[in-house]
């Protein structure tokens, strides 16, 4: 098991409030609750949602502008408070104070959700084109207004929407919370260095990266045994969440949960089909990669626990300080602004990097306030640890570029959320390759291909699994065994026989928190979109750096103000064409060929 010789940072939350139990936090909490209640009073005063269409005159314009200004401010302040509390929960799910404060906030969050629905219904009755023509503020929110008017066509009655929002606290949101709490606190017994230890699931899963195959195998077996023990409540969670999503999608007159997801993602079915078709066409290439990896490891075929096994030998150890210096330096090869941003994130302690019990697995970046973010990682002193930091810092840079926009303008779709992260990750990967000797190139290329394989092949399996769950859950509840079989079938269909069929991962549905959300169904294909769109943008940057730089930051700042196809067209990209997606996948195919050549010697 690779360990770090350096102490790893915890993020600094005192920049917002001294602590969860401070007077400043109590005041901030009370202010947010009051702001939400005041917004409700403002909507009541103007009878928002209580009557039919209003004529767009000076009076209505004044009401609209007052509401939008207030709503933007409330969303900003609520997001900061919610993110602040969540930062304590995600690093220690047993923090009872943080859990209690979030539970208290839920009542106000439900009210805010209800107010948002009332405003959506109201905007749906307006002549938004006339409003945009007469109001500067409306014109600045034109995309939001048009999209909101479409969304209004898929609302239930006001009473039904209010009831759904209130019940979600003890239904979908509660099931999601159960998944997060249970999986972050799950301890697994494993013998390490001759001693049986109780280790967090995140540590067990990290052993999949160990150089020793026996360690990987034992960790895999221990992991599956752990998921089997926890499967009953997790299956109940998944069944309940997917049923709630299906019922609400039907009541809101969506053709399917996927149709609702595509609307939220700001893409259409044609774009999704083009991307998935190109992805399927690339499966034989990824299988070549898997075969090549098996040869390097001296295996006839990979098992699931070999998928992320390290390949090649490298003397390079990426300690946290090394990762920091390399990222700041290489971001500077693109722009001084990007480099300074990364330096600020490290200096101001935006990053929580130490794995520990109770901490959420994986990595993410959360927008805290305006141009300030917080990044969670479970840092491993290897190239992957460094590239993951670069990826999450890309999200933070995206947030910085969005800071000039209002809260409603910053509401970007999941498909575009990965744009800057993939770009930044590619910058450091390409720079590392240029400096590396042959053995280090093998390590870096393999980790890059490993990531691409996960995002194209494994994400395809997750998409197929979720499609299957929705189709079958509409008839009845699914058993643990049925969920396992759906997952195995999806893995067989995507990975083919280049993985040992008896050593797949039937409990991957329990692992991924992405399935456990009533508001983010199909939170899988956006990752593939993000990777391939990011690679396409990077290819554009390589062809014409100066032209790209002139438009890139503006693209990032506009990701909540136009649909994906419109934004992509700024760089001559047609998202509805398989050709674009194939071109991005050609970059990956080139890496596969280079990898094959390197391992051949």
C-alpha positions as CSV (number, residue, x, y, z in Angstrom):
1,X,0.0,0.0,0.0
2,X,1.5,3.4,-1.1
3,X,1.6,5.8,1.8
4,X,2.7,9.4,2.0
5,X,5.5,10.7,4.2
6,X,4.0,14.1,4.4
7,X,1.1,15.2,6.6
8,X,-1.9,16.1,4.3
9,X,-3.9,19.3,4.7
10,X,-7.4,19.7,6.0
11,X,-9.4,22.5,4.5
12,X,-9.9,25.8,6.4
13,X,-13.6,26.6,7.0
14,X,-12.9,29.5,9.4
15,X,-12.8,31.9,6.5
16,X,-16.7,31.6,6.6
17,X,-17.4,31.1,10.3
18,X,-15.1,30.3,13.3
19,X,-17.1,27.0,13.9
20,X,-20.5,25.4,13.7
21,X,-21.0,26.4,17.4
22,X,-19.9,30.0,17.1
23,X,-22.1,33.0,17.5
24,X,-21.2,34.1,14.0
25,X,-22.5,30.8,12.5
26,X,-25.7,31.1,14.6
27,X,-26.2,34.6,13.2
28,X,-25.5,33.6,9.7
29,X,-27.9,30.6,10.0
30,X,-30.6,32.8,11.3
31,X,-30.1,35.4,8.6
32,X,-30.5,32.7,5.8
33,X,-33.7,31.4,7.4
34,X,-35.0,35.0,7.6
35,X,-34.1,35.8,4.0
36,X,-36.0,32.7,2.8
37,X,-39.0,33.6,4.9
38,X,-38.8,37.2,3.6
39,X,-38.7,35.9,0.0
40,X,-41.8,33.9,0.7
41,X,-43.5,37.1,2.1
42,X,-42.5,39.0,-1.1
43,X,-44.0,36.3,-3.3
44,X,-47.2,36.4,-1.2
45,X,-47.3,40.2,-1.4
46,X,-47.3,40.1,-5.2
47,X,-49.6,37.1,-5.3
48,X,-47.0,35.1,-7.3
49,X,-48.6,31.9,-8.6
50,X,-52.1,32.8,-7.3
51,X,-53.5,34.1,-10.6
52,X,-53.4,33.8,-14.3
53,X,-51.1,35.5,-16.9
54,X,-50.0,39.0,-16.2
55,X,-49.6,41.7,-18.8
56,X,-45.9,42.8,-19.3
57,X,-46.1,46.4,-18.2
58,X,-43.9,48.7,-16.1
59,X,-45.5,47.3,-12.9
60,X,-44.8,43.7,-13.7
61,X,-41.3,44.5,-14.8
62,X,-40.6,46.1,-11.5
63,X,-42.0,43.1,-9.6
64,X,-40.0,40.7,-11.8
65,X,-36.7,42.6,-11.2
66,X,-37.2,42.9,-7.5
67,X,-38.0,39.1,-7.2
68,X,-35.0,38.1,-9.4
69,X,-32.6,40.3,-7.4
70,X,-33.8,39.0,-4.1
71,X,-33.9,35.3,-5.3
72,X,-30.3,35.5,-6.6
73,X,-29.1,36.9,-3.2
74,X,-31.0,34.2,-1.3
75,X,-29.6,31.4,-3.4
76,X,-26.1,32.7,-3.0
77,X,-26.3,33.0,0.8
78,X,-28.1,29.7,1.2
79,X,-25.5,27.9,-1.0
80,X,-22.7,29.2,1.2
81,X,-24.4,28.1,4.4
82,X,-25.3,24.7,3.0
83,X,-21.8,24.1,1.6
84,X,-20.2,25.2,4.8
85,X,-22.2,22.6,6.9
86,X,-21.7,19.9,4.2
87,X,-18.0,20.3,4.4
88,X,-18.1,19.1,8.0
89,X,-20.4,16.2,7.1
90,X,-18.4,14.9,4.1
91,X,-15.2,14.9,6.1
92,X,-16.8,13.3,9.2
93,X,-20.3,11.8,8.7
94,X,-20.3,11.1,12.5
95,X,-20.2,14.9,13.2
96,X,-23.5,15.1,15.1
97,X,-23.4,18.9,15.3
98,X,-23.1,19.3,11.6
99,X,-25.8,16.6,11.0
100,X,-28.1,18.4,13.4
101,X,-27.5,21.8,11.7
102,X,-28.2,20.4,8.3
103,X,-31.4,18.7,9.5
104,X,-32.5,22.1,10.9
105,X,-31.7,23.8,7.6
106,X,-33.8,21.2,5.7
107,X,-37.1,22.9,6.6
108,X,-35.9,26.2,5.0
109,X,-34.5,24.4,2.0
110,X,-37.9,22.8,1.4
111,X,-39.5,26.2,1.6
112,X,-36.9,27.7,-0.8
113,X,-37.5,24.8,-3.2
114,X,-41.3,25.5,-3.0
115,X,-40.7,29.2,-3.7
116,X,-38.6,28.3,-6.7
117,X,-41.4,26.1,-8.0
118,X,-43.9,29.0,-7.5
119,X,-41.6,31.3,-9.5
120,X,-41.2,28.8,-12.2
121,X,-45.0,28.4,-12.6
122,X,-45.4,32.2,-12.6
123,X,-42.7,32.7,-15.3
124,X,-44.5,29.9,-17.3
125,X,-47.6,32.3,-17.5
126,X,-45.6,35.3,-18.8
127,X,-44.7,36.5,-22.3
128,X,-41.0,36.1,-21.7
129,X,-40.0,37.5,-25.1
130,X,-41.8,40.7,-24.3
131,X,-40.3,40.8,-20.8
132,X,-36.8,40.3,-22.3
133,X,-37.4,43.1,-24.8
134,X,-38.3,45.6,-22.1
135,X,-36.1,44.6,-19.1
136,X,-32.2,44.7,-19.1
137,X,-32.2,42.3,-16.1
138,X,-34.6,39.9,-18.0
139,X,-32.4,40.0,-21.1
140,X,-29.4,39.1,-19.0
141,X,-31.4,36.0,-17.8
142,X,-32.9,35.2,-21.2
143,X,-31.7,31.6,-21.3
144,X,-32.9,31.0,-17.8
145,X,-36.3,32.5,-18.6
146,X,-36.8,30.4,-21.8
147,X,-35.7,27.2,-20.0
148,X,-37.9,28.0,-17.0
149,X,-40.9,28.5,-19.3
150,X,-40.3,25.0,-20.7
151,X,-39.9,23.6,-17.2
152,X,-43.2,25.1,-16.2
153,X,-44.9,22.8,-18.7
154,X,-43.7,19.9,-16.5
155,X,-44.9,21.1,-13.1
156,X,-47.6,19.5,-11.1
157,X,-50.1,21.7,-9.3
158,X,-48.6,24.1,-6.7
159,X,-50.0,22.0,-3.8
160,X,-48.6,18.8,-5.3
161,X,-45.2,20.4,-5.8
162,X,-45.2,21.7,-2.3
163,X,-46.1,18.3,-0.9
164,X,-43.4,16.5,-3.0
165,X,-40.8,19.0,-1.7
166,X,-41.8,18.5,1.9
167,X,-42.0,14.7,1.6
168,X,-38.6,14.5,-0.1
169,X,-36.9,15.3,3.2
170,X,-38.1,12.0,4.6
171,X,-38.1,10.1,1.4
172,X,-35.5,10.6,-1.4
173,X,-33.2,12.9,0.5
174,X,-33.4,10.6,3.6
175,X,-32.5,7.5,1.5
176,X,-29.6,9.4,-0.1
177,X,-28.4,10.5,3.4
178,X,-28.6,6.9,4.5
179,X,-26.4,5.8,1.6
180,X,-23.8,8.5,2.4
181,X,-23.7,7.9,6.1
182,X,-23.7,4.1,5.9
183,X,-21.0,3.8,3.2
184,X,-18.7,6.4,4.8
185,X,-18.9,4.6,8.2
186,X,-18.5,1.1,6.8
187,X,-15.5,-0.7,8.3
188,X,-14.0,-3.8,6.7
189,X,-11.8,-6.4,8.3
190,X,-8.6,-7.1,6.3
191,X,-5.2,-8.5,7.2
192,X,-2.5,-6.0,6.4
193,X,1.2,-6.7,7.2
194,X,0.2,-9.7,9.3
195,X,-2.3,-7.9,11.4
196,X,-6.1,-7.8,11.0
197,X,-7.4,-4.3,10.9
198,X,-10.8,-2.6,10.7
199,X,-10.4,-0.2,7.7
200,X,-12.8,2.3,6.2
201,X,-14.3,1.2,2.8
202,X,-12.5,4.1,1.1
203,X,-9.2,2.6,2.2
204,X,-10.2,-0.9,1.2
205,X,-11.1,0.4,-2.3
206,X,-7.9,2.3,-2.6
207,X,-6.0,-1.1,-2.3
208,X,-7.2,-1.7,-5.8
209,X,-4.2,0.4,-6.8
210,X,-1.7,-1.8,-4.9
211,X,1.2,-3.3,-6.8
212,X,0.7,-6.7,-5.1
213,X,-2.0,-8.7,-6.8
214,X,-2.7,-10.8,-3.7
215,X,-3.4,-7.6,-1.8
216,X,-5.7,-6.4,-4.5
217,X,-7.6,-9.8,-4.6
218,X,-8.0,-9.9,-0.8
219,X,-9.2,-6.3,-0.7
220,X,-11.7,-7.0,-3.6
221,X,-13.0,-10.1,-1.7
222,X,-13.3,-8.1,1.5
223,X,-15.0,-5.2,-0.3
224,X,-17.6,-7.5,-1.9
225,X,-18.2,-9.1,1.5
226,X,-18.7,-5.6,3.0
227,X,-21.2,-4.6,0.4
228,X,-23.1,-7.8,0.8
229,X,-23.5,-7.1,4.5
230,X,-24.7,-3.6,3.8
231,X,-26.8,-4.5,0.7
232,X,-30.2,-4.7,2.3
233,X,-30.6,-1.0,3.4
234,X,-28.8,0.1,0.2
235,X,-31.2,-1.9,-2.0
236,X,-34.1,-0.4,-0.1
237,X,-32.6,3.1,-0.7
238,X,-32.1,2.5,-4.4
239,X,-35.6,1.0,-4.9
240,X,-37.2,3.9,-3.1
241,X,-35.3,6.6,-4.9
242,X,-35.9,5.2,-8.4
243,X,-39.6,4.7,-7.7
244,X,-39.9,8.3,-6.4
245,X,-38.2,9.7,-9.5
246,X,-40.4,7.6,-11.8
247,X,-43.6,8.6,-10.1
248,X,-42.7,12.3,-10.2
249,X,-41.5,12.2,-13.8
250,X,-44.8,10.7,-14.8
251,X,-46.8,13.2,-12.8
252,X,-44.8,16.0,-14.3
253,X,-45.5,14.7,-17.8
254,X,-42.0,13.7,-18.8
255,X,-41.7,10.9,-21.3
256,X,-39.2,9.2,-19.0
257,X,-36.7,10.0,-16.2
258,X,-34.1,10.1,-19.0
259,X,-36.0,12.8,-20.8
260,X,-36.1,14.9,-17.6
261,X,-32.3,14.3,-17.2
262,X,-31.6,15.4,-20.8
263,X,-33.5,18.6,-20.2
264,X,-31.6,19.3,-17.0
265,X,-28.3,18.5,-18.8
266,X,-29.1,21.0,-21.6
267,X,-28.6,18.4,-24.4
268,X,-31.1,16.5,-26.6
269,X,-31.5,12.9,-27.4
270,X,-29.7,13.3,-30.7
271,X,-26.6,14.5,-28.9
272,X,-26.7,11.7,-26.4
273,X,-27.3,9.1,-29.1
274,X,-24.3,10.4,-31.2
275,X,-22.0,10.3,-28.2
276,X,-23.1,6.8,-27.0
277,X,-22.9,5.4,-30.6
278,X,-19.3,6.7,-30.9
279,X,-18.6,5.2,-27.4
280,X,-19.8,1.8,-28.4
281,X,-17.7,1.9,-31.6
282,X,-14.6,2.5,-29.3
283,X,-15.1,-0.6,-27.1
284,X,-12.9,-2.8,-29.3
285,X,-10.1,-0.2,-28.9
286,X,-10.5,-0.2,-25.1
287,X,-10.5,-4.0,-25.1
288,X,-7.1,-3.8,-26.9
289,X,-5.9,-1.6,-24.1
290,X,-7.2,-4.1,-21.5
291,X,-5.5,-7.0,-23.3
292,X,-2.2,-5.0,-23.4
293,X,-2.5,-4.3,-19.7
294,X,-3.1,-8.0,-19.0
295,X,0.1,-8.8,-21.0
296,X,2.2,-6.3,-18.9
297,X,0.8,-7.8,-15.7
298,X,1.6,-11.3,-17.0
299,X,-2.1,-12.3,-17.1
300,X,-4.1,-14.0,-19.7
301,X,-7.1,-11.9,-18.7
302,X,-7.8,-9.1,-16.2
303,X,-10.0,-9.6,-13.1
304,X,-12.0,-6.7,-11.9
305,X,-9.4,-6.1,-9.2
306,X,-6.8,-5.6,-11.9
307,X,-8.6,-2.8,-13.7
308,X,-6.8,0.0,-11.8
309,X,-3.7,-1.9,-10.9
310,X,-0.5,0.1,-11.5
311,X,1.5,-0.9,-14.6
312,X,5.2,-0.2,-15.1
313,X,7.7,0.9,-12.7
314,X,8.5,4.4,-11.7
315,X,10.8,6.0,-9.2
316,X,8.7,9.1,-9.2
317,X,6.7,9.6,-6.0
318,X,4.2,12.4,-6.2
319,X,4.1,13.7,-2.6
320,X,1.5,16.4,-2.0
321,X,4.0,19.2,-2.1
322,X,5.4,17.8,-5.4
323,X,1.8,17.7,-6.8
324,X,1.2,21.3,-5.7
325,X,4.4,22.6,-7.3
326,X,3.9,20.8,-10.6
327,X,0.2,21.9,-10.9
328,X,1.0,25.5,-10.2
329,X,3.9,25.4,-12.7
330,X,2.0,23.6,-15.5
331,X,-1.1,25.7,-15.1
332,X,1.2,28.6,-15.7
333,X,2.1,27.1,-19.1
334,X,-1.5,27.9,-20.1
335,X,-2.0,31.2,-18.3
336,X,-0.8,33.2,-15.4
337,X,-4.4,33.5,-14.2
338,X,-4.9,29.8,-14.0
339,X,-1.6,29.4,-12.2
340,X,-2.4,32.1,-9.7
341,X,-5.7,30.5,-9.0
342,X,-4.2,27.2,-8.2
343,X,-1.6,28.8,-5.9
344,X,-4.4,30.6,-4.1
345,X,-6.3,27.4,-3.5
346,X,-3.3,25.7,-2.0
347,X,-2.2,28.8,0.0
348,X,-5.7,29.5,1.4
349,X,-6.2,25.8,2.4
350,X,-9.2,25.1,0.1
351,X,-8.2,21.4,0.0
352,X,-8.9,18.5,2.4
353,X,-6.6,15.7,1.2
354,X,-6.2,13.2,4.1
355,X,-8.2,9.9,3.9
356,X,-9.7,9.1,7.3
357,X,-12.6,7.2,8.9
358,X,-15.9,8.9,8.4
359,X,-14.7,10.9,5.4
360,X,-16.5,10.5,2.1
361,X,-14.6,8.4,-0.5
362,X,-13.5,9.9,-3.9
363,X,-13.1,13.6,-4.7
364,X,-15.2,16.6,-5.5
365,X,-15.1,20.4,-5.7
366,X,-17.9,22.5,-4.1
367,X,-18.6,26.1,-4.8
368,X,-18.5,27.9,-1.4
369,X,-19.1,31.6,-2.2
370,X,-18.5,33.6,-5.4
371,X,-14.9,32.8,-6.6
372,X,-14.1,30.5,-3.6
373,X,-14.4,26.7,-3.6
374,X,-13.5,23.8,-1.4
375,X,-11.9,20.6,-2.7
376,X,-12.2,17.2,-1.1
377,X,-9.7,14.4,-2.1
378,X,-8.3,11.2,-0.6
379,X,-4.8,11.9,-1.8
380,X,-2.5,9.1,-2.8
381,X,1.2,10.0,-3.5
382,X,1.2,8.9,-7.1
383,X,0.5,10.4,-10.5
384,X,-3.2,9.7,-10.1
385,X,-3.3,11.7,-6.8
386,X,-1.7,14.7,-8.6
387,X,-4.0,14.5,-11.7
388,X,-7.1,14.2,-9.5
389,X,-6.1,17.4,-7.7
390,X,-5.6,19.1,-11.1
391,X,-9.1,17.9,-12.1
392,X,-10.8,19.2,-9.0
393,X,-8.9,22.5,-9.3
394,X,-10.3,22.8,-12.8
395,X,-13.8,22.8,-11.3
396,X,-12.6,25.5,-8.9
397,X,-11.3,27.6,-11.8
398,X,-14.7,27.1,-13.5
399,X,-16.3,28.5,-10.4
400,X,-14.0,31.5,-10.4
401,X,-15.0,32.3,-14.0
402,X,-18.7,32.0,-13.0
403,X,-18.2,34.4,-10.0
404,X,-19.2,37.4,-12.1
405,X,-22.6,35.9,-12.9
406,X,-25.7,35.9,-10.8
407,X,-26.8,32.7,-9.0
408,X,-29.3,31.9,-11.7
409,X,-26.8,32.5,-14.4
410,X,-24.4,30.1,-12.6
411,X,-26.8,27.2,-12.6
412,X,-24.8,25.1,-15.1
413,X,-25.9,21.7,-16.4
414,X,-24.0,18.5,-15.3
415,X,-22.7,18.0,-18.9
416,X,-20.8,21.2,-18.9
417,X,-19.6,20.9,-15.3
418,X,-16.6,18.8,-16.3
419,X,-15.4,21.2,-19.0
420,X,-12.6,22.9,-17.1
421,X,-11.7,19.9,-15.0
422,X,-10.9,17.7,-17.9
423,X,-9.0,20.5,-19.6
424,X,-6.8,21.1,-16.5
425,X,-6.2,17.5,-16.0
426,X,-5.1,17.1,-19.6
427,X,-2.7,20.0,-19.2
428,X,-0.8,18.3,-16.3
429,X,-1.0,14.9,-18.0
430,X,0.6,16.1,-21.2
431,X,3.3,18.0,-19.3
432,X,4.1,15.0,-17.2
433,X,4.4,12.8,-20.4
434,X,6.8,15.3,-22.0
435,X,9.2,15.1,-18.9
436,X,9.0,11.4,-18.4
437,X,11.3,8.6,-19.4
438,X,10.0,5.5,-21.1
439,X,9.0,3.7,-17.8
440,X,7.3,6.8,-16.4
441,X,5.5,7.3,-19.8
442,X,4.0,3.9,-19.4
443,X,2.8,4.7,-15.9
444,X,1.3,8.0,-17.0
445,X,-0.3,6.7,-20.2
446,X,-1.8,3.7,-18.4
447,X,-3.3,5.8,-15.7
448,X,-4.8,8.2,-18.4
449,X,-6.2,5.2,-20.3
450,X,-7.4,3.7,-17.1
451,X,-9.4,6.8,-16.5
452,X,-10.7,7.0,-20.1
453,X,-11.8,3.4,-19.9
454,X,-13.7,4.1,-16.7
455,X,-15.4,7.1,-18.2
456,X,-16.3,5.6,-21.6
457,X,-16.7,1.8,-20.9
458,X,-17.6,1.7,-17.2
459,X,-19.9,4.8,-17.5
460,X,-21.6,3.0,-20.4
461,X,-22.3,0.1,-18.1
462,X,-23.6,2.4,-15.4
463,X,-26.0,4.0,-17.9
464,X,-27.2,0.6,-19.1
465,X,-27.7,-0.5,-15.5
466,X,-29.7,2.6,-14.6
467,X,-31.9,2.2,-17.7
468,X,-32.6,-1.3,-16.6
469,X,-33.4,-0.4,-13.0
470,X,-35.9,2.3,-14.1
471,X,-37.6,-0.1,-16.6
472,X,-38.0,-2.9,-14.0
473,X,-38.7,-0.7,-11.0
474,X,-41.8,0.6,-12.8
475,X,-43.3,-2.9,-12.3
476,X,-42.1,-3.8,-8.9
477,X,-39.3,-3.6,-6.3
478,X,-36.0,-5.2,-7.2
479,X,-34.2,-7.7,-5.0
480,X,-30.5,-7.5,-4.2
481,X,-29.9,-10.5,-6.5
482,X,-31.7,-8.7,-9.3
483,X,-29.7,-5.5,-8.9
484,X,-26.5,-7.6,-8.9
485,X,-27.5,-9.4,-12.1
486,X,-28.5,-6.1,-13.8
487,X,-25.1,-4.7,-12.9
488,X,-23.2,-7.9,-14.1
489,X,-25.1,-7.9,-17.4
490,X,-24.2,-4.2,-18.0
491,X,-20.5,-5.0,-17.3
492,X,-20.5,-8.0,-19.6
493,X,-22.1,-6.0,-22.4
494,X,-19.5,-3.2,-22.2
495,X,-16.3,-4.9,-21.1
496,X,-16.9,-8.0,-23.1
497,X,-14.9,-11.1,-22.4
498,X,-11.7,-9.2,-21.8
499,X,-12.4,-9.3,-18.1
500,X,-12.6,-12.5,-16.2
501,X,-16.4,-13.1,-16.2
502,X,-16.4,-14.7,-12.7
503,X,-14.6,-11.8,-11.2
504,X,-16.7,-8.7,-12.0
505,X,-18.3,-6.3,-9.5
506,X,-22.0,-7.1,-8.8
507,X,-22.3,-4.5,-6.1
508,X,-21.1,-1.5,-8.1
509,X,-24.7,-0.2,-7.7
510,X,-24.0,0.1,-3.9
511,X,-20.7,1.8,-4.4
512,X,-21.7,4.8,-6.6
513,X,-23.5,7.6,-4.8
514,X,-24.5,8.9,-8.1
515,X,-27.5,6.5,-8.2
516,X,-28.8,7.8,-4.9
517,X,-30.3,11.1,-5.8
518,X,-33.8,12.1,-6.7
519,X,-32.5,15.2,-8.4
520,X,-29.7,13.7,-10.5
521,X,-30.9,10.7,-12.3
522,X,-28.5,9.3,-14.9
523,X,-25.6,11.1,-13.3
524,X,-23.3,9.0,-15.5
525,X,-23.3,10.1,-19.1
526,X,-22.4,13.7,-18.2
527,X,-18.9,12.4,-17.2
528,X,-18.5,10.9,-20.6
529,X,-19.7,14.1,-22.2
530,X,-17.3,16.1,-20.0
531,X,-14.3,13.9,-20.9
532,X,-14.9,13.9,-24.7
533,X,-15.9,17.6,-24.8
534,X,-12.9,18.5,-22.8
535,X,-10.6,16.5,-25.1
536,X,-12.2,18.2,-28.1
537,X,-11.6,21.6,-26.6
538,X,-8.0,20.7,-25.8
539,X,-7.4,19.6,-29.4
540,X,-8.8,23.0,-30.4
541,X,-6.3,24.7,-28.0
542,X,-3.4,22.8,-29.5
543,X,-4.4,23.9,-33.1
544,X,-4.9,27.6,-32.3
545,X,-3.7,28.5,-28.7
546,X,-4.3,32.2,-28.9
547,X,-7.7,32.1,-30.5
548,X,-8.7,29.5,-27.9
549,X,-7.5,31.5,-24.9
550,X,-9.5,34.5,-26.1
551,X,-12.8,32.6,-25.9
552,X,-12.2,29.9,-23.2
553,X,-12.8,31.9,-20.0
554,X,-15.9,33.4,-21.5
555,X,-17.1,30.0,-22.4
556,X,-16.7,28.9,-18.8
557,X,-18.5,31.9,-17.5
558,X,-21.4,31.3,-19.9
559,X,-22.1,27.6,-19.2
560,X,-25.3,28.5,-17.3
561,X,-26.5,30.9,-20.0
562,X,-26.9,28.7,-23.1
563,X,-27.4,25.1,-24.0
564,X,-24.4,22.9,-24.7
565,X,-24.8,22.8,-28.5
566,X,-24.9,26.6,-28.7
567,X,-21.8,27.0,-26.5
568,X,-19.9,24.3,-28.4
569,X,-20.7,26.0,-31.7
570,X,-18.5,28.9,-30.6
571,X,-15.5,26.6,-31.3
572,X,-17.0,25.1,-34.4
573,X,-18.1,21.9,-32.6
574,X,-21.3,20.1,-33.7
575,X,-22.4,18.0,-30.7
576,X,-25.1,16.2,-32.7
577,X,-22.6,14.7,-35.1
578,X,-20.9,11.4,-34.3
579,X,-17.8,12.8,-36.1
580,X,-17.0,15.2,-33.2
581,X,-17.2,12.4,-30.6
582,X,-15.2,10.0,-32.8
583,X,-12.5,12.7,-33.2
584,X,-12.2,13.1,-29.4
585,X,-12.1,9.3,-29.0
586,X,-9.3,9.2,-31.7
587,X,-7.2,11.1,-29.2
588,X,-7.7,8.2,-26.8
589,X,-7.1,5.7,-29.6
590,X,-3.7,7.4,-30.2
591,X,-2.8,7.0,-26.6
592,X,-3.7,3.3,-26.8
593,X,-1.4,2.8,-29.8
594,X,1.4,4.7,-28.0
595,X,0.9,2.5,-24.9
596,X,1.1,-0.7,-27.0
597,X,4.3,0.5,-28.6
598,X,5.9,1.5,-25.3
599,X,5.1,-1.9,-23.6
600,X,6.4,-3.7,-26.7
601,X,9.8,-2.1,-26.0
